[in-house]
């Protein structure tokens, strides 16, 4: 089996995943996935591995994530891992699409820019007074 490289993005975060034959070791930024704090972000990254089942135990995955916030980094890593696993085993593509399309297709939404004469937020307009 060849090495598989894939990337995933979410907002400003970019994750690059490398999938190699191995025994199920997953590292995110050179840290074992199991050593990451137990929270929502770790469970997001684990989703494609749980859905893959025994197939995930035959490969080692290295993920490097940069940019964005913690949630965006977790979603970018999740996308990169899922794309690599789907390329490794073609049957997983249908499993991922049935579960959640966002596992294989990037979410391209970005933060809306501020408009002139707006106060505080992108869509907040000046208050009108009719007196």
C-alpha positions in Angstrom: 0.0 0.0 0.0 1.2 3.5 -0.8 1.2 6.5 1.5 -2.0 8.6 1.3 -1.9 12.3 1.7 -5.0 14.4 2.1 -6.0 17.8 3.5 -9.1 19.3 5.1 -10.0 22.9 5.8 -12.5 24.8 8.0 -12.5 28.6 8.1 -8.8 29.5 8.6 -7.7 26.0 9.9 -5.8 23.6 7.6 -5.2 20.0 8.4 -2.8 17.7 6.5 -3.2 14.0 7.1 -0.8 11.2 6.1 -2.1 7.7 6.2 0.5 4.8 6.4 0.2 1.1 7.0 0.5 0.3 10.7 -1.3 -0.7 13.8 -3.9 2.0 14.5 -1.8 4.9 16.0 -3.3 8.4 15.4 -1.2 11.5 16.1 -2.4 15.1 15.9 0.5 17.6 15.8 2.9 14.9 17.1 0.7 14.1 20.1 -1.2 10.8 20.4 -5.0 11.3 20.0 -5.6 9.4 23.3 -3.4 12.0 25.1 -5.5 14.9 24.0 -8.0 16.2 26.6 -11.3 14.3 26.8 -13.8 16.7 25.3 -15.9 17.5 22.3 -12.9 18.2 20.0 -11.3 14.9 20.6 -14.6 13.0 20.0 -15.0 15.0 16.7 -11.6 13.9 15.5 -12.4 10.2 16.5 -15.7 10.1 14.5 -14.3 8.8 11.2 -12.1 6.3 13.1 -15.1 4.9 15.0 -17.2 4.6 11.8 -14.3 2.8 10.1 -14.2 0.1 12.8 -11.5 -2.5 12.3 -10.1 -0.8 9.1 -8.7 2.0 11.3 -6.6 -0.6 13.3 -4.6 -1.4 10.1 -3.3 2.1 9.5 -1.3 4.9 11.3 -2.4 8.4 10.7 -0.3 11.6 11.2 -2.3 14.9 11.2 -0.7 18.4 11.3 -3.1 21.2 11.9 -2.5 24.9 11.8 -4.5 28.2 11.9 -8.0 28.9 13.1 -9.5 28.1 16.5 -9.8 24.8 18.4 -13.2 23.9 16.9 -12.1 24.7 13.3 -8.9 22.7 13.8 -10.9 19.7 15.1 -13.3 19.8 12.1 -10.4 20.2 9.6 -8.6 17.2 11.1 -11.8 15.2 11.0 -12.3 16.0 7.3 -8.6 15.2 6.5 -8.8 11.8 8.3 -12.1 10.9 6.7 -10.9 11.7 3.2 -7.8 9.6 3.7 -9.7 6.7 5.1 -12.2 6.9 2.2 -9.4 6.8 -0.3 -7.8 3.9 1.6 -11.0 1.8 1.5 -13.7 2.7 -1.1 -16.5 1.1 1.0 -16.1 3.8 3.7 -17.1 6.6 1.4 -20.8 5.4 1.5 -20.6 4.9 5.2 -19.3 8.4 5.8 -21.9 10.0 3.4 -24.7 8.2 5.1 -23.6 9.4 8.5 -22.6 13.0 7.8 -21.8 14.6 4.4 -19.4 17.0 6.2 -17.0 14.2 6.8 -16.0 14.2 3.1 -17.1 17.7 1.8 -15.5 20.9 3.3 -17.8 23.5 4.8 -16.8 26.7 2.8 -18.7 29.2 5.0 -16.6 32.1 6.3 -17.2 35.0 8.7 -19.3 37.8 7.2 -17.4 41.1 6.8 -18.5 44.3 8.6 -20.5 46.8 6.6 -20.1 50.6 6.7 -22.3 52.4 9.2 -23.0 49.2 11.1 -22.4 49.0 14.8 -20.7 46.0 16.3 -21.8 43.1 14.1 -21.9 42.4 10.4 -25.7 42.8 10.0 -26.5 45.3 12.9 -27.8 48.5 11.5 -28.2 51.9 13.1 -31.3 52.3 15.2 -34.0 54.5 13.7 -36.2 56.9 15.6 -39.3 58.3 14.1 -40.2 61.4 16.3 
